Amino acid sequence: MATYVLVHGMGSGGWLWDPVAELLREAGHPVLAPTLVGVGERASEGGPETDLTAHVQQIVTLIQDQPAPRVVLVGFSYSGSVVQGVARVIPDRIASLVLIDANVVPQGKCGFDLMTDSVVEQLRTSARNEGGGWKLPPMPVDGVGGIGSVESGIRVTDVERTLERRGTHPIGTYEERVGWDDSLLAGVSRRYIICTGKPSPMRERFEARVSELRDAGVTVDVLPTGHFPMLTMPNALTALLLKSAIAVPSASA
């Protein structure tokens, strides 16, 4: 039995993981899917000071409060930066690190450095004009590659309705520069799941970074869908997550 900690992406919440969390629990695994402070429905709990470090510390504290000695830590999109920061702080509590279509920010760079200048300017303008200077609007679905192919039994309209729940996101989490590099994660088992069923203006840079991860010994898997596989291909994604399950002893062992 493995304990999973699922961390959502920009502007969403723990609810994004509901289909996958249910499947993991049916397989007998405890699941935690927190909503990050200052994001979406928790926007009132954040402010201009909410940065990447705040989110890293939130998840570190969550894991340290769990009885499981180690967890499978999963980051999606924006939270790729969060979970890598967590693994840097408490590597001994991470049984496996899974990155899903996730931001992999090089040392000394920030989340905005992964975006085009025009997208960054649009986001900054929206934050100034509509977000009190610190709340970013949710990225348009088309802006992150669209919904893409879905599994049998999944309705695109249901995916669209779920994504309408997305809200704002603290700009500070994209402005803070990463202070760690991949060498600090060398002892942590890692898996990267890339979604290939979408166009992307950043495709060349993104694929080059994934290639670097593969060369560094990171397992790379592919899902032929859009940017939200937990909604469009929950069964296929869960099957990959189960491959990362590592049995951990109970708290009383």
Helices and strands as residue ranges (DSSP letters): E 3-7, G 14-17, H 18-26, E 31-32, G 40-45, H 52-64, E 71-76, H 79-89, G 91-93, E 94-100, G 111-114, H 117-130, E 135-136, G 141-144, H 156-163, E 169-170, H 172-175, G 182-185, E 190-195, H 203-215, E 219-223, H 229-232, H 234-243
